[in-house]
Amino acid sequence: MKPIVMSFSLGLLLSTVIIGVVYLIEIDNQAGAETMSEMDSELNNEEGAMTEDKARSFLEEQDHVVLKSSKYEELTDLEKNNEQLNDKISQLEKRNENSGSSQNVEYELVIEQGMGLEEVASQLHEENIIEDQSKLKEYFRENDYSRSIQTGSFIVTPNMSLDQIAITMTN
């Protein structure tokens, strides 16, 4: 009889455990459902409803920046333009560095018989002595230097003015 009583008590114990587990699971489900229904009612309530202003203030409290999409696009365009301008600035700075190193360079200009002002201006431009050929030609014509160009060898530098170049080539 002892094994029968032991089996019966083991069965009672097992069924009690099963009933207890089912009961606890059911209580958790009911509590979760009540919590969800409370949250739904709060969101449907006008006071608890999420509005654009509440969302914006919440995000700003969290140190986020709120922008409309048009402002965001405008900022990205400005950023691209800024990058392009920075690229141009760096190119100009490199050009200035290169031309700055040539400021101390002397160039020996050799003018041979029969060379015209066009050839001389082209040669000076190729050697980066002058920036604009047309300005040199115009200056020579306006000041009557174009007929007084001498043949020979002349030392010119990039930091010389058009007047200094003209005087050098005509004396």
DAZIWO-V489615 format. One record per run of one state. SS is the DSSP state (h for helix, s for strand, l for the rest). FROM is the first residue (numbers start at 1). LEN is the number of residues. Records with the same first field share a line. If there is no record, write none. Layout:
SS = FROM-LEN + FROM-LEN
This chain:
l = 1-1 + 45-7 + 62-7 + 103-3 + 112-5 + 127-6 + 143-9 + 158-4 + 171-1
h = 2-43 + 52-10 + 69-34 + 117-10 + 133-10 + 162-9
s = 106-6 + 152-6
